Amino acid sequence: MKKVIATFQVEYLQILDEQGKIDDSLFNELGLKDDNIKHMYKLMILSKKFDDAALALQREGRLGTYASARGQEASQIGSILALRKEDFVFPAFREIPAYIARGMPMHMLLQYWGGDERGENVPKDINMFTVSIPVGSQPPQAVGYAWAAKLRKKNIATLVYFGDGATSEGDFHEAMNFAGVFKVPCIFFCQNNQYAISLSREKQTASKTIAQKAIAYGFLGIQVDGNDIFAVYKATKDALNKALKGEGPTLIEAYTYRLQDHTTADDASRYREQEEVEEWKKKDPIDRLRKFMKGKGIWSEEYEKGLLQEVEKKVKEAVDKYVSMPEANYEDIFKYTFAEMPWNLKEQLEEFKGILEGKSPQKTEEKEAEKKSKKILKMLKSNK
């Protein structure tokens, strides 16, 4: 006997298209005012200008390897703005716009990418975890935090960002399974930017969508136009409401594109054609929102000029603050990891201090050996 046990479908959501036209019924559900839309636009422009400044600093040798988020501003800002302040966010390493939208001081972001870990001393009221460089390691952390909050009856949710490449990692699947079984209030947010470094999305998985991976773990998966800030906002808001009602997790696949190289250490021209990039530029999330605002009568050349002046001033202030920051205290290398330094790190710190003062263990041993040699020679001479 054969029978159908279950059937599934994956929904796709778009509210704002490439021409700046909207689906009125879906847009009206959002309840966004003109000021809300302007705030979204401002954060996207601010993120873009920060990105430009960071890339310039990297090329000047004043930042280390940097991961641009150009093209993914709507995915990050739309999702962040759908959350409440008390909800906790777990980023990967490309979430600069998310950090900015959450209120992270921009000079600290530059500090981190400049190789100074003090930049990741995230202010507590930001409610955002530190950068996760290992691919896919953050979903279990987000699930664990959300489950702990549920056990303690705290009415919060977590959101975890990751790329399409992370969905091939075991950590992703373990986190999804756990979240589904225990109905954890966690939003899995995949920024499918079409490439996991040089590996295309088609070679990453045989699944038609990434969103459908949620089906195997017993919860909803939805694909949204990741360059449509309104669709991202709605999908995240719906997922948050569901999580807070105790109905478990959601997987959101934001279908977007990375316009820049994977990082400044990458050369994307080696694995993708420029024609493809140009096609995606036509879907640019910032241009799209600008077209909508212009049609709505809340954008003008004068408004744009004033906004650019304001944003560029903020970015310049962040850059100036970053480049004028004092160097880190070497003791922080030893004091950074633990609330209280363990004995072995205390010993290493003292040893390091000695090295800086010219009292290295090697030199001390050499001096002691020299003393012993002289003593032995003296004894031999006296015996004669």
N, C-alpha and C positions, 0 to 999 in steps of 0.2 A: 504494500500500500504506500502510496505517495500522497503527501498533503503539504500545504503551505503552513508553516508554523508562524511565521511573522513576515511582514513586509516593512520596508523603511524608505524614507525619502529625506533628501537634504535640501533645505530651502536656501535661496539666494536673496540677499536684500540690497537694494539700491534705492536711494531717495533722491540724490542729486547727481545728474548725469554730467558728461564732459562739457556740454554746452551751457551748464549752469541752470538747467531746467529741473524742476522738482515734481515729485509725486505729492500733490497737495494734501491728500488724505493722510498719508504717512507723516508728512512734515508737520501737519497741524497737531498730531498726537504728541509731538515733542514739547510743545508749549514754550518754545524758545522765543525770547524777545529780541529786538534789534541789538540791544546792548550785549546780550549773550553771544550773538553771532559775531559782533565786532570783537568781543573778547577772544573768541575762537581764532578769528583771523589774525589778531594781534599776536597771539602766542605762536601761530604758524610762521609769521614773518620774523618774529624774534628768534625762533629756532633756526630758521634759514640763515639769518645774519650771524648768529652765533656759530653755525656750521662753517660759514665762509671764513670767519675770523680764526676758528680753530685750524682749518686747513692751511691758512696762510701762516699761522704760527708753527705748524708742523713743518712746512717747507722752509721756514727760517731756522729750523733746528731748535725751536723753543718748546715743542711738544714732542712726545714720543709717537708711536704708531697710534693713529686715530681712526675710529669707525664712524663714518658719516651716516646720518639718517635722512639725507636728502631724498625726497620722494615719499617718505613714510610719515610725514608730519600729521596727516589726518588720522592715521591709524592710532598713533600714540596720544595725540591731544584729545581726540574725540572720546577715546576710552577713559582717559584720566579724568576728564571733566564730568563723566557720567558717575564717577564714584563720589563717596562722601569722604570727608577729612579723616574720619576714624578708620576707614578701610585701609588695609595694608597692601603695599605693592612690592612685587619681586621682579626686578628687571634682569635682562641679560646684559649685553654690553653696548647695544646701539640705542638705548633709550634716553638719549639726551633731551629730545622734546618732552618726553614724559617727566623727566626730572625738572625741567624748566617750568612746565605747567603745574607741577606739584609744589613749586616754590623753592627749589634748591638754589642756593646762591651760585651764580654762574662762574665766579672766580674759583670756586671750589671744584667745579667740573673741570676747568682748565688745569687746576692743580693736580687732580688725579691723573689726567691724560699726560701731564708733564712728568709723571713718575713719582709723585709725592702722595703717599697714602693718606695724609691728613685731609686730602680733598674728599675722601670717602667717609669722613666722620660726620655722617648725615645728621642734621639737627633732628631732635626727637619729634618735633611737631610736624615733620614732613611725612612721617609714616611710610617710609620707603626703604627697602633693604639696599645693601651695597651691590655694586657691579658684580656680575657673575661671568667670568671669562670662560670657564669650562662649559662646553656646549651641553645643554640639557640638565645641568645639575640643580637648577633652581626650582623646577616643578615640585619635587618631593618636599622642599623646604616650605613652599607656599601651602601645600596640602597639610603639612604638619602644623603650621601656624593656624590655619583655618580650623583644623580638627581640635586643636587645643582651645581655641576660642569657643567652639561649639560645646565642648565638655564643660567649660567654665561659664557657659550660658551668656557669653558676650555677643551682642547683636552686631557682629561685623562680618565682612567677607574679605577674601584676598583675591588679588588679580596677579597672574604671573605671565610675563612676556617671554616669548621664545620664537625662534625662526623655524622655517620648514625643515632645516637640517636636524634640529633637535628632536623631531618626531621619529627619527630613526634610532634614537638613543633609548636604552633600557629604562633609564630614569623617568623618561616621559611616560612610558607605558605603565610602569609601577605606580606612578603618581595618579594616573588616570584611573587605574583599577581600584586603588585604595579610595579615591575620592568618590567613585561611583558606588562602591559597596557601602560606605559609611555616610553617603549623602553629605559630603563636606561642602561648606559654603565657599567654593573656590571657582574663579573664572579663569579658564585656560585661554590665553590670547596668543594665537599664532600669527605672526606677521609673515605671511607667505610672500616673500619678495622675489620669488622665482629662482633664486640661486643660493645654495649652501656653499659659500665661497665660489668655486668654479663649477660645482655640480648642479646641473639644471634640475628643476622641480620634477620633470618627467623621469629622470633617472634616480630620483630620491625615493619615490614610492610608486607602486602600481595602482594605488587608489585614485579614483576619479577626482576626489577632493580630499583635503586633509580633514575637513569638518566631519566626514563620515566615520572617522576613527573613533569618535565618541560613542557611536552606536554599539560597538563591541563591549563598551564598559557601562552601558545602561543609562546613558543620559543624552541630552540634546547637543547636537552639533549644528552650527549654522555658518554658511559662508556669506561674507559681506563684501561689498566693494570697498576695499581698504583705502581708496583715494577719495571716498565720499564721507566727509566728517559727520554728516547727519546720520547716515546708516550705521556707522561705527558707534556713534553716541547712543542710538536707539538700541542696538543689539546688546551693548554693554549695560545699559540701564535695565533692560528686560532681564538680563542674566543676573544682575545685582538683586533686583526685586525677587526673583525666583530663589536665589540663594538665601536671602534674609527670611523668606517664608519657610525655610527648612526643606526646600524641594531639591536641594543638591546642586551639583556643578553644571557648567555649560562650557563647551568648547567653541570658541569663535575663531574662524579662519578669516583673517583680513587679507583679501587678495590684492596685493600691492606690488610695488617694484622699487628696487634699489637703483637709483639713478647714478650714484657714484660707484667707485670701486668698493670691494668688500671692506678693505681698510686701506690706509695709505701705503701699506706694504704689498698691495695687490695691483695687478694690471688686468682689468676686466676685458680689455680689448682682445685678450688672448683666447677668450672662450665665449664671447657673445658679439654679435654684429652691431655696428653703430645704427643701422636701420631700425633694429629692435628698440634701442634706447630712444631714438627719435619718435617712434610710435607711442611709447609710454610717456614721453614728455607732453604729448597732446592730452594726456589724462592727468596732468599735474594737479595735485590736490589744492594747492594755493591758487592757481589760475582759475580752477573750477569754482572755488568759493567766491573769488573776486567777481567773476561773471554773474553769479547769483546776486551778490550784494549790489552790483551795479544795476541789475534789472529791478531790484527791490527799492532802489533809490537811497541806499545807505552807504554808497561808495562814490567817491569822486577823486579827481586828480589832486585836488587840494587836501582832501582827507589822507590820501596815500602819502603825499609829501610830508605832512605833519607827522604821520605815524612812523615813516622811515627815519625822520630826524630823532624822534623819541627813542626808537629801538636802537639805532646806531649809537646813540649816546650811552644807553645802558650797556651795550656790548663793549664799547670802548672803556667804560668805567671798570667793567669786569676784567678786561685784558690788562689795563693799567694796574689794577690791584694785584693781579696774578704775577706780573713781571716784577713788581716791587716787593713781593713777599720775602721775608727772611728765610734763609736756609733752615732746614729741619735740624733739631738737636740730635746728634748721633745716638744719644741714650734712648730715643724713641724706638730704635730698632729692637731694643731689648724689652722695653716697657709696653709696647703696642699690643701684643697678643693677649696677655692675661690681665685680669683686674689687679692681681697681686703677683709680682714676679716670683717664680719658683727659684729654689736655691741654685740650680744649675745655671740659670740665666743671670743670676746675681754674680756668680763666679765668673761667667764669661764677660759680663760688663766690666768687672774690676780688671780682668785680664786685658780687655780691649783698652781701658783707660791707661794701663801700664804701657801698652804698645805705643799709644799716642804720646806718652811722656818719655819714650825711649827706653822703657823698662820691659821690653818684650821677653817672654819666657825663654826664647832661644838665646838672647843676649845674656840673660841672668844665668842660664846653664853654662854658657861659655865662660863667664866670669868665675863661676864656682869651680869649674874644671881647671881654669888657669890657677886659681888659688891652691887647689889640691896638688897640682903639678909642682908649683913652687915649694909647697910644704914638703913634698916627697924629695925634691932635689936638695932642699935644705937639710933634711934628715940624712940623706945619703952622704952629703959632704961632711956632716958632723961625725958620722960613723967612721969616715976615713981618718 
